[in-house]
Amino acid sequence: MKKSSNETVVLAKPMIAFLIPVIFASVLQSLGQVFGIIVVGRTLGVDSLAAISAFFPLFFFLISFVIGIGSGSSILVGQTYGSGNISKLKEVVGVTLAFTMIISIAVAIIGGLFTEDILKWMGTPENILVTSTEYSRILFVTLPITFLYMCYTTFMRGVGDSKTPFYFLLISIFLNITLLPILIFGWLGLPEFGLNGAAYASVLSNFITFMILLVYLHGKSHVLKLDSIILKHLHLKGSVLKTLLKLAIPTSISMVSIALSEIVVITFVNDYGSNATAAYGIVNQIASYVQIPAMSISIGISVFVAQAVGSGNISNIKHITKIAITLNYLLGGILIIILYLIPSPILGIFLDNSDTISIAKGLIIISFWSYLILGHTQAISATMRATGTVLWPTIFTITSILLIGVPVAYSLSHFTGLGI
């Protein structure tokens, strides 16, 4: 028992060292988004905020594909890096980039052509449809940039490098915060883009940061630099793609199920008007903060378990999972307690509309405690996926969301008088 305890302590140190930059990166990313929401909500009004909120579930649906691909590739990268097979690692990176480019271009074209139709199908309120369509189309057509940048940060974490993505996220956030007011309000002689400026700022900051990142990796001779070996494998090689998809597709299906449920639920929410849509968007934004520990821990588990599998240290897996579950309850619990104690002041940061704040407060009180259970589930699922067991976590996710979550949401909101 003492030996097992010592092994847990020894593994906890590198895990926590890895998690700190990942958590801070997620916090800073959310802060950048929050800054944009505050600027939009306080200067352009509740309708503009609702326009962003209406697109959020759809955007999550789109990036769910790359999250699944990234999850599968990070496991393969972690396993090949753990075994010291660098040539195979570069092959995985090349094939993943090729597949991501094809998927992102296809989604960008289809989404860009049918943006308004999709938002109408989601029940977007008429008073924000035009604004939301313009904003959404910009993000649709620039998805290849977003997807590739996300993929590369996933690769770096797969080799255990969580610091470099963190540093470059700082650059991206700085650029986004700088460009946001310039493009929204038309400073420095530029056109006044309004809400669309927020979309342009996001895209430009990602693109510039990605270019700088590639130059940096090349200058440092990083194992993941975009060299001739990776470019040689920039095609859909059957054997690697088959292994990647075996890991990625179940995760993508899980993420798509979550995203589809969000799209369905936003159609329920939209029935209650733009105030409700804005409130739901604010709560989703705050929820992204609350889920940061769990999401970061899942990333850490995937990397450390994959490397343990690659190096043959299978006995470490149970210790890694134990550490992860403990951290989930500790870190997530602190955030949820704070939100339950002072919800109104936190919501007041985003908007001064009392009706919207009242709706958002109710949503927080009802649902946020459950994110601790979700984090526990994610820790176990991440362990299973990193060892190659991907089917059962997918089945559990789909069952809980599509067969329980969405039907119950519909029933309670339509037949009980509970409303939103």
C-alpha positions in Angstrom: 0.0 0.0 0.0 2.8 2.4 0.9 4.6 1.6 -2.5 1.3 2.4 -4.3 0.9 5.7 -2.4 4.5 6.7 -3.3 3.9 6.0 -7.0 0.8 8.2 -6.9 2.8 11.0 -5.3 5.7 10.6 -7.8 3.2 10.7 -10.8 1.2 13.6 -9.3 4.1 16.1 -9.7 4.6 15.9 -13.5 0.9 15.7 -14.0 0.3 18.9 -12.0 3.2 20.5 -13.8 1.6 19.6 -17.1 -1.9 20.7 -16.0 -1.0 24.1 -14.7 -0.3 25.6 -18.2 -3.3 23.7 -19.7 -5.6 25.2 -17.0 -4.2 28.7 -17.3 -4.4 28.4 -21.1 -8.1 27.5 -20.8 -8.7 30.3 -18.3 -7.0 32.8 -20.5 -8.9 31.6 -23.6 -12.2 32.0 -21.8 -11.1 35.4 -20.5 -10.5 36.5 -24.0 -14.0 35.3 -25.0 -15.4 37.0 -21.9 -13.8 40.3 -22.9 -15.4 40.1 -26.3 -18.8 39.3 -24.8 -18.5 42.2 -22.4 -17.6 44.6 -25.2 -20.4 43.3 -27.3 -23.0 43.2 -24.5 -22.2 46.6 -23.1 -21.7 48.5 -26.3 -23.8 46.8 -29.0 -26.6 45.6 -26.7 -28.4 42.4 -25.8 -29.5 41.6 -29.4 -25.9 41.4 -30.5 -25.0 39.2 -27.6 -28.0 37.0 -28.4 -26.7 36.8 -32.0 -23.4 35.4 -30.8 -25.2 33.1 -28.3 -27.4 31.7 -31.1 -24.3 30.6 -33.1 -22.4 29.1 -30.1 -24.0 25.6 -30.2 -23.5 25.4 -33.9 -19.9 26.5 -33.6 -19.4 23.8 -30.9 -20.9 21.3 -33.2 -18.4 22.2 -35.9 -15.3 22.1 -33.7 -16.5 18.8 -32.2 -15.1 17.1 -35.3 -11.6 18.5 -34.8 -11.8 17.8 -31.0 -12.4 14.2 -31.9 -9.6 14.1 -34.4 -7.3 15.9 -32.0 -8.2 13.4 -29.2 -7.3 10.5 -31.5 -4.1 12.1 -32.8 -2.9 13.1 -29.3 -3.2 9.4 -28.2 -1.2 8.2 -31.2 1.3 11.1 -30.8 1.6 10.2 -27.1 2.1 6.5 -27.7 4.7 7.0 -30.5 6.5 9.7 -28.5 6.5 7.4 -25.4 8.0 4.6 -27.4 10.6 6.9 -29.0 9.4 6.3 -32.5 9.8 9.9 -33.9 9.4 8.9 -37.6 6.0 7.3 -36.8 5.1 10.4 -34.8 5.7 12.7 -37.8 3.7 10.3 -40.0 0.8 10.6 -37.7 1.1 14.4 -37.7 1.2 14.6 -41.5 -1.9 12.3 -42.0 -3.9 14.1 -39.3 -3.1 17.5 -40.9 -4.2 16.3 -44.3 -7.4 14.8 -43.0 -8.2 18.0 -41.0 -7.7 20.2 -44.0 -10.1 18.2 -46.1 -12.8 18.1 -43.4 -12.4 21.8 -42.5 -12.6 23.0 -46.1 -15.7 20.9 -46.8 -17.5 22.1 -43.7 -16.5 25.7 -44.4 -18.0 25.6 -47.9 -21.2 23.9 -46.9 -21.6 26.1 -43.8 -20.8 29.3 -45.6 -23.5 28.5 -48.3 -26.3 27.5 -45.9 -25.6 29.7 -42.8 -29.0 31.4 -42.8 -30.9 28.2 -43.4 -29.2 26.5 -40.6 -29.8 29.3 -38.1 -33.5 29.4 -39.2 -33.8 25.7 -38.6 -32.4 26.3 -35.1 -35.2 28.7 -34.5 -33.0 31.8 -34.1 -35.3 34.8 -33.2 -36.2 36.9 -36.3 -34.8 40.2 -34.7 -31.3 38.8 -34.6 -31.3 36.5 -37.6 -29.5 38.8 -40.1 -26.8 39.8 -37.6 -26.2 36.3 -36.5 -26.0 35.1 -40.1 -23.3 37.6 -41.0 -21.3 36.9 -37.9 -21.6 33.1 -38.3 -20.7 33.1 -42.0 -17.3 34.7 -41.2 -16.4 32.1 -38.7 -17.7 29.3 -41.0 -15.5 30.2 -44.0 -12.4 30.6 -41.9 -12.7 27.3 -40.1 -9.6 25.7 -41.8 -7.4 28.3 -39.9 -9.1 27.5 -36.6 -9.0 23.8 -37.1 -5.3 23.6 -38.0 -4.3 25.8 -35.1 -6.3 23.6 -32.7 -4.7 20.5 -34.2 -1.1 21.7 -33.7 -1.7 22.7 -30.0 -3.1 19.1 -29.5 0.1 17.6 -31.1 2.3 19.6 -28.7 0.4 18.5 -25.7 0.6 14.9 -27.0 4.4 15.0 -26.6 4.0 16.5 -23.1 4.7 20.1 -24.1 1.9 22.1 -22.5 4.0 25.3 -22.0 4.4 26.2 -25.7 0.7 26.2 -26.4 0.2 28.3 -23.3 2.7 31.0 -24.4 1.2 31.2 -27.9 -2.3 31.4 -26.5 -1.1 34.5 -24.7 -0.1 36.0 -28.0 -3.4 35.1 -29.6 -5.4 36.6 -26.7 -3.3 39.8 -26.8 -3.9 40.1 -30.5 -7.7 39.4 -30.1 -8.2 42.0 -27.4 -6.2 44.5 -29.4 -8.0 43.9 -32.6 -11.5 43.6 -31.1 -12.3 47.3 -30.5 -10.3 48.4 -33.5 -12.4 46.4 -35.9 -15.8 46.7 -34.0 -15.6 50.5 -33.8 -13.5 51.3 -36.8 -10.5 52.8 -35.1 -7.2 53.8 -36.9 -9.1 54.7 -40.0 -10.5 51.2 -40.6 -14.1 50.5 -41.5 -16.6 50.1 -38.6 -17.5 46.4 -38.8 -19.8 46.3 -35.7 -20.4 42.7 -34.4 -18.6 41.3 -37.5 -15.5 42.9 -36.1 -15.5 40.4 -33.2 -15.5 37.5 -35.7 -12.7 39.1 -37.8 -10.6 39.8 -34.6 -10.9 36.1 -33.6 -9.9 34.8 -37.0 -7.0 37.2 -37.5 -5.5 36.5 -34.0 -5.6 32.8 -34.7 -4.0 33.1 -38.1 -1.2 35.4 -37.0 -0.5 33.2 -33.9 -0.4 30.0 -36.0 2.1 31.5 -38.4 4.3 32.7 -35.6 4.0 29.3 -33.9 5.2 27.4 -37.1 8.2 29.8 -37.4 9.1 29.3 -33.7 8.9 25.5 -33.9 11.2 25.6 -36.9 13.7 27.9 -35.2 13.8 25.7 -32.1 14.1 22.4 -34.2 11.1 21.2 -32.2 10.1 17.6 -32.8 6.8 18.9 -34.3 8.3 21.5 -36.6 6.7 21.5 -40.1 9.6 19.8 -41.9 10.0 17.8 -45.1 9.2 14.5 -43.3 5.8 15.8 -42.1 5.1 17.3 -45.5 6.0 14.0 -47.1 3.2 12.4 -45.1 0.6 15.1 -45.9 -1.8 12.7 -47.5 -4.4 10.2 -46.4 -2.3 7.1 -45.8 -4.7 4.2 -45.2 -3.1 2.4 -42.3 -2.5 5.5 -40.2 -5.8 7.0 -41.1 -7.6 3.8 -40.1 -5.9 3.8 -36.7 -6.6 7.5 -36.3 -10.3 7.2 -37.2 -10.7 4.1 -34.9 -9.8 6.4 -32.0 -11.2 9.7 -33.4 -14.6 8.6 -34.7 -16.1 7.5 -31.3 -14.8 10.6 -29.6 -16.2 12.7 -32.5 -19.5 11.0 -32.2 -19.6 11.7 -28.5 -18.8 15.4 -29.1 -21.2 15.6 -32.0 -23.9 14.2 -29.8 -23.2 16.8 -27.2 -23.2 19.5 -29.8 -26.5 18.3 -31.4 -28.1 18.3 -28.0 -27.0 21.9 -27.6 -28.4 22.8 -30.9 -31.7 21.1 -30.1 -31.8 22.8 -26.6 -31.1 26.2 -28.1 -34.2 25.8 -30.3 -36.2 25.2 -27.0 -34.5 28.3 -25.5 -35.1 30.5 -28.6 -38.9 30.0 -28.1 -38.6 32.3 -25.0 -37.1 35.2 -26.9 -33.8 37.0 -27.3 -33.4 37.7 -23.6 -33.5 33.9 -22.9 -31.1 33.3 -25.7 -28.6 35.8 -24.3 -29.0 34.4 -20.8 -28.4 30.9 -22.1 -25.3 32.1 -23.9 -23.9 33.8 -20.8 -24.5 30.6 -18.7 -22.7 28.5 -21.4 -19.8 30.9 -21.2 -19.6 30.7 -17.4 -20.0 26.9 -17.7 -16.9 26.8 -19.9 -15.0 28.2 -16.9 -16.4 25.7 -14.5 -15.5 22.8 -16.9 -11.9 24.0 -17.3 -10.5 21.8 -14.6 -12.3 18.7 -15.9 -11.4 19.3 -19.5 -7.8 20.1 -18.7 -7.6 16.9 -16.5 -9.0 14.9 -19.4 -6.2 16.2 -21.7 -3.6 15.4 -19.1 -5.0 11.8 -18.6 -4.9 11.2 -22.4 -1.3 12.3 -22.7 0.1 10.5 -19.6 -1.9 7.3 -20.1 -0.9 7.2 -23.8 2.7 7.7 -22.9 2.4 5.0 -20.2 1.0 2.6 -22.8 3.8 3.5 -25.3 6.6 3.0 -22.8 5.0 -0.2 -21.3 4.4 1.3 -17.8 0.8 0.0 -17.6 0.8 -0.1 -13.8 0.9 3.7 -13.8 -2.5 4.0 -15.3 -4.6 3.5 -12.2 -2.5 6.1 -10.3 -2.9 8.6 -13.1 -6.7 8.2 -13.0 -6.8 8.4 -9.2 -4.9 11.7 -9.2 -7.2 13.1 -12.0 -10.5 12.3 -10.2 -9.2 13.8 -6.9 -8.2 17.0 -8.7 -11.5 17.2 -10.5 -13.5 17.4 -7.2 -11.0 19.7 -5.6 -10.7 22.3 -8.4 -14.2 22.0 -9.9 -15.8 22.1 -6.4 -14.1 25.4 -5.5 -15.3 27.1 -8.7 -18.9 25.9 -8.2 -19.1 27.0 -4.6 -18.0 30.5 -5.6 -20.6 30.7 -8.3 -23.3 29.5 -5.9 -22.3 32.1 -3.3 -22.2 35.2 -5.6 -24.0 34.5 -8.9 -25.5 38.0 -9.3 -22.3 40.0 -9.2 -20.6 37.6 -11.7 -23.5 37.8 -14.1 -23.6 41.6 -13.7 -20.2 41.7 -15.3 -21.7 40.7 -18.7 -25.0 42.6 -18.8 -27.1 45.1 -16.8 -30.4 43.7 -18.1 -32.2 42.5 -15.0 -34.5 40.0 -16.8 -31.6 38.3 -18.6 -29.6 38.1 -15.3 -32.6 36.6 -13.5 -33.0 33.9 -16.1 -29.2 33.1 -16.1 -29.1 32.9 -12.3 -31.8 30.3 -12.3 -30.0 28.2 -14.9 -26.8 28.3 -12.9 -28.4 27.3 -9.6 -30.2 24.4 -11.1 -27.4 22.8 -13.2 -23.9 23.6 -12.2 -23.4 21.1 -9.3 -23.7 18.3 -11.9 -20.4 19.4 -13.6 -18.5 17.6 -10.9 -20.2 14.3 -11.8 -19.5 15.1 -15.5 -15.8 15.7 -14.7 -15.6 12.3 -12.9 -17.1 10.6 -15.9 -14.7 12.4 -18.3 -11.7 11.3 -16.2 -12.7 7.6 -16.5 -13.6 8.0 -20.2 -10.3 9.7 -21.0 -8.4 6.8 -19.4 -10.4 4.2 -21.4 -9.8 6.1 -24.7 -6.1 6.5 -24.1 -5.8 2.7 -23.7 -7.7 2.1 -26.9 -11.2 1.4 -25.4 -13.3 3.9 -27.2 -16.7 2.2 -27.9 -18.2 2.1 -24.4 -17.5 5.7 -23.4 -19.2 6.7 -26.7 -22.3 4.5 -25.9 -22.6 6.0 -22.4 -22.3 9.5 -23.7 -24.9 9.1 -26.5 -27.3 7.3 -24.2 -27.2 9.9 -21.4 -27.5 12.9 -23.8 -29.8 11.8 -26.7 -32.0 9.3 -24.9 -32.2 11.1 -21.5 -31.0 14.7 -21.6 -32.8 16.1 -24.6 -36.1 14.3 -24.1 -36.2 15.3 -20.5 -35.3 18.9 -21.4 -38.2 19.0 -23.9 -40.7 17.4 -21.5 -39.9 19.6 -18.5 -39.8 22.8 -20.6 -43.0 22.2 -22.5 -45.3 20.2 -20.2 -44.6 21.1 -16.6 -44.8 24.9 -16.5 -41.1 25.2 -15.6 -40.3 27.1 -18.8 -36.7 27.6 -19.7 
